[in-house]
Amino acid sequence: MKLKTLAAAAVGAAAFVIGATPEGGLGFVQAHAQADSVRPEVGKVLKDAQALLKANKSKEALAKLREADAIGSRTAAENNAIEGTRFSAAQQAGEGEAMAHAFEVIKPRLSGAQQLQYTEAIANIYLRANNSAKALEWINRFFAAGGNSPSAKQIQMAAQFKSGDMAAVLKDLMADIAADEKAGRAPTKEKLGNALYAAQKQRDGNAEARITEKLLNFYPSPDLWTQVLGGLTQKKYFSDKYTLDVYRLKLVTDNIRKADDYMEMAQLAAQAGYPDEGKKIVDKGIAAGVLGQGTEGARHKRLADLLVKKINDAKAGAAEAEKVAAESKDGTPLVSLGLATAFRGDTLKGTQLIKAAIEKGVKSTDDAYLYLGLAYYNGGDTAKAQSAWNHAAKGNNAAGELARLWQVKARSSK
């Protein structure tokens, strides 16, 4: 399932709201018709209309009420009773315009809380009728009057979705998500999925990345990591030089299962100057029962032997390699040497080399901090890894996004 599919699936609950509705019209009539005097001819129409409502014949009830409209010289009490019953019938029939008309008549007789309840009900009926403009008009009226409820927010979001106002959806959802996090609550998966959908519709890459990271943080799974890492390689700023980095995240999120993937990652590590890392990858593949088996087993063994040789060569030439890297015009070679040293098991020296590289000046500071974090993380120091990744995570580039993903993974591994 692609992230776009994930987001679209999460929109379902917001796309069509059928929330609880107030016991409005009948409750109003029962409360006030008894207290107010109505003429017998009006009372008979009301009684017949209420009987039709109880029989779930809302259209017939509305037609019956039109007989009351024809009665002349109606009092305010009679109009209130008629419109209260009409509101209930229109709600049952799904007729927003009739509800809205009735509401304006009976509004002075309602408490503030009742007015909010009725306003929300009108918005909901308009939404169910696919009239998103009217639904938004009435739900915004609800909020302007001081209303606030989860069901109303759901109506608002659904109406915004239906109207195509993804900017408003995204703004409101991001505010809700921020409020959840501030209160120490995990935003629901549905809320994050809706926000992701809106961000994608808006083509807001920054928002999409932030929401994706929150999904990984609160609801991590190998499948979600697969989707995210697959999408990363499609980003315009991604280049082949980060292929090994993507493999590293795949490895720690249980997303390497095929022999070819283990082999390619190990070979890339060796080519980049990280034979110790490559040997660990091959060892993991063998331990998983993926490498060292079948007709390709001998090839896997040859790669393992080659990596052992490269490790020994690197150890023998360590001093010379450090001298050459130190004499380079900038510190970039020291970054690679430092990470290789950390993979060899010497985290202290490896991180010192990378920090010296940063101080000297490197081609990409974000890359340097990404690998400084990786060196610390490889050595088990998550706190220092997170600190280093904080520097890289500020970048709007591949290194920045990789650093943010490592931060998410490190938090979920605690």
N, C-alpha and C positions, 0 to 999 in steps of 0.2 A: 504494500500500500504506500503510495507516494504521500508526501506531506500535504499536497493539495487535496488529495482524497481524504486524508485524516481531517483536515480543516473543514472540508465540505460536509463530512459526516457529522461533525460536532455541531454544525449549524442547525441541524434538524429540530431540536427542541425550541430554538428561538424563531424558527421560520413560521410557526403557526401556533399561536397561543390560544388555548381554550381554558382560561382560568376560572376560578370560583367567581360567581356573580352574586350581587347582593339580593337579599330577599325583598328587594325594593318596593315594587308597586303594591303588592297585596299588603305588605306590612304597613305601608303608608296609609292605604285605604282603611285598613282595620283600626289603625290608631286614630285617624282623624274623622272618618265618615261617621263614626258613632258619636263623636263629640260635636260635630257640626250638623246642622239641620239641612236636609235636602228634601225637595218635594217628592211626592210619591212617584211621579212619572220618571224623575231622574233616578230615584232609588231602584226602581224596577229594572231599568237598563243596566245599572251597575251590578245588581244581583245576577242578572242573566249573563253579563260579561264575565263576572267572576266564576260562575259555574262553568262556562266554556273554557276558561283558563285552567281550572282544576282538571278538566278533561283533556288538557293539552291541545286545545283547539284555539291557538293564539290568533290565527288569521280571522276566524269567525268572531273572536272576541273583539278584535279591532273593528271589524265591520259593524258589530253591535254598538260599539261606542260612538260610531258615526251617527247613530240615531239620537244619542244624547246631544251631539253637536247641533242637531237641528232644533232642539228645544230652546225657545227664546227666553230672554230675560234671566239668564242663569246668574246665580249669586257666586261670589268668590269661593264660598265653601263648596258649591256644586262643581265649579271648575277644578278646584283642587282634587276632589274625589274622582272626577272623570279622568284628569291627567295622571293621577297616581296609578289608576287602573290601566290607563293607556301605556304608561311606562313599563309596567310589568308585562303586558301583552306584547308590546313591541320588542322587549328584551327576549321574550320566549320565541318570537317570530324572527328575530335577527334583523330588525329594521331600525338602524341607527338614527335616521332622520326623525322618526316618530319619537324615539327615546329622547333625543335632544330637545325637540319641541316641548314635550311633556315636562322635562326637567326644568326648563326656564320658567314654567308656570308654578311648579310646586317648590322650587328652590327656596323661597322665603320661609316656608314652613319646615324646612329641614335644618338640622343642626350642622355645624361645621364638619363634623366627622361623617355625617350622612351625605353631605354634598360631595365630599371626596370619594366616598364609596360609589355614589351614582356616576360621578364623572369618570371614574376608572371603568365602570361597567360600560358606559357609552363608548369609550375608547376601544375596549375589548371587542364589542360587537362590530365596530367599524373595521377592526383588524380582521375579524373572522369573515367579513364580507370583502376582504382584499382592498379596502379603501384606505391605503396607508396614509394618505395626506390627512384625511379626517381623523384617523387614529392618532397620528402625531399631534394634530391640533388639540385634541381632547386630553391626551396624556400629558402634554406640555402644560395644559391648563391645570391639570391635577397637581403637577409639581410646582407650578407658579403659586398655587393656593396653599402650599406648605405640605402637600402630600409626600409620602415616602414609604414605599413598600417593595419587597422583592418582586411581587407579581406585576406591579406597575413598571418597574425597571425592565422586566421581561417583555411586557407589551411594547414599551418604547423601543427596545432593541429590535424586536421582531418587525415593528413598523419601519424602522430605519433600514433593516435588511430588505424588506419588500420594496421600499422606495428607492433603493440603490444608493442611499447616503452612507457609503462606507467610511467616509471621513468622520462622521458623527459617531458611527458604531465604534470605530477604533478609539476615538477620543474617550468615549464613555467607558468602554471596557478597560482601557489602560488605567483609567482613574479608579475603577472598581478593583482591578488587580493590585494596584498600589495600596489601596485601602486594606485589602486582605492581608498583604504582606506586612503592612505597618501594624496591623492588629495581631500579627503572629499566626494568621490562618493561611492555609494553602489554598490558592485559587483553584476552583474546580477545573477538572480536565475539560469540561464542556465550555467553560468561560475562556480558557486559554485557546481552545480549538476555534471558537468563534472569533477571537481576536486575531488569530493566525489567518483565518479566512479573510477577514477585513483587511489585514495588512497586505495580503497577496493581491486582493482586488485593487487596493490603492497603489500597488507596486512600491510599497514602502519597505525597502530592503533592510533598513536599520531596525524598524519595528519588528519585522519578521524574524530577524536574527535574535532580538531580545526575547521575543515570545517563545521561539524555539528553545532557547537556552532555559527558559522557565519550565517548559514542558519536560525537558531532560532532567532538570533539577528536582521537580516534584513528582514526575511520573516516568522515571527511567525504565527502559527496556531495550534488549538487544535489537528488536525490530525498529524502534524509534531511532536508535543510534544509526542503524543501517540507512534509514531514510535521510537523516541529517547529513551523514558523511557522504552519501551519494550526491546530495544536493550541493555540498561544498565544492565538489570537483567541477560543478557546472558554473560556478561563479566566475565572473569576468576577470577577477583579479587572481584566480587560481592558476598556477603554472605547474609543470611537471616536477619542478624541484621540490614541491611539497608532497609528492606521492608517498614517499617514505613516512612523512608525518601523519598522513591519513591512515596508512597501514598501522602505525603505532597506536592510534586511537582505536582502530578496528580490533587490534590484538587485545587491548585491555577492556573492551566492551563485548568480548565473546563473539566477534564478527569475522573471525578467520577460521574457516572450517575445511577448506580444500587444500590439497597438497600443493597445487600450483600457486596459491596465495602465500603459503608458508615459504615456498621456494623463492618466489619473486621478492618477497619482503627481505629474506635473508641475503639474497644477491644484491639488492639495492643498498642494504646496510653495509655490505662488504665494499661495494663500489664507492660509497660515500666516505669510507675510511673508518667504519665502525664494525670491525670483525667480531669483537666481543658480543656486541648486540646481535649480530648475525648468527653466532653460535648458539646464543640463548634461544633465538627464534627456532632454529632447527631442533634444539633439544625439546622445546615445547611441542613442536609438531610430532616428534617421536613419542613423547609422553602421552600425547592425545591419541596415538595409534593411527595418525594420518600419514606421517613420514616413516621411511624405513620399511615399508611393507610392499608386497607385490613386485611386479616387474620393474618398477621404478626405484625400488629400495636401494639398489647399488648406486644409482645416480645421487640419491639423497646422502648416502654415506660418503661419496666423493666430495660433495659440497661441504659436509661436516669436516672432512679431513683438510680441505683447502682452507677453511676458516681457522682451523687450529694452527695451520702454518702461518696464515696472515697474522694471527694473534702473537705468535712467537716472533715474527719479523717486526711487528710494531713494538713489542717490548724491547727488542734488541736495538731498535733505532729510535727509541723514545727521546733520548737526549739530543740527538741530531735534529729530530723533527721539531722539538721545542725551540732549538736555536734558530732554525730556518723560519719558523712561524714568528718568533720574536723580532726577527730582522725584516719582516715584510713591511710594506709601506703603511698598511692599515692593520687593524686587529682582527679582520675576518678569519684568517687561518688559525688564530688562537682560539676562536669560538669552536671550530670543528675539532681541534686538538683537545680542548677542554672537555667537550662532550664525549669524545672517544675515551679520554682518561676516566671520566665518571663512569662510563659503561664498563670500564676495566675494573671498577671497584674502588677507585680513589676519588671519592666525592669531593673531599676538601681541596685537593690539588686541581681537580677538574673545574670546580666553580671558581677557584682563584684565577685560573687561566682565562675563563670567560669574562670575569670582572675586569681583568687587566686589558682584555681586548676592547671592552666597552669604554674604558678610560682612555685608551689609545685612539679610539675612533674606528667605527666599522661601517660597512656599506649599508647595513640595515640594522638599526638599533632594535627594532621590533623582533627581528629574527634572533638577535643575540639574547634578548630577554626571554624569548620563547624557549631557547635551548638552555639558558641558565635555570629556568624553572624546571625543565625536564631533567637536568642533571641533579638538582636537589630532590626532585620527586623520585628519581631512580635510586637515590641514596636514602630514601625514607623520611626526608625532612619536608613534610607537606606545607608547613607554615612558611618556610623560606621560599618554597616553590610558588605558593600563592602570591607572595610578595613580588617575586620576579615577574610572574604572569600578569600582575596588575599593570606593570609598565607596558607590556606588549599588548594587553587587551584594549588599550586606548586607540590602537590603530585600526583604521577602516580598510583592512587588507587581509590577506590570507593568514599572515602570522598573528594578527589581532584576533581573528575568529578562532584559529587553532588554540590560542592561549585561553580564550574564554571557554572553549569546549573542555580543555584540560582542567580548568577551574571547576567546572560543573562535575566532571568525572571525579576529581579529587574529593570534592565535598560529599559525593554519594558513596565514596569508598570508606568513609570514616566508620 
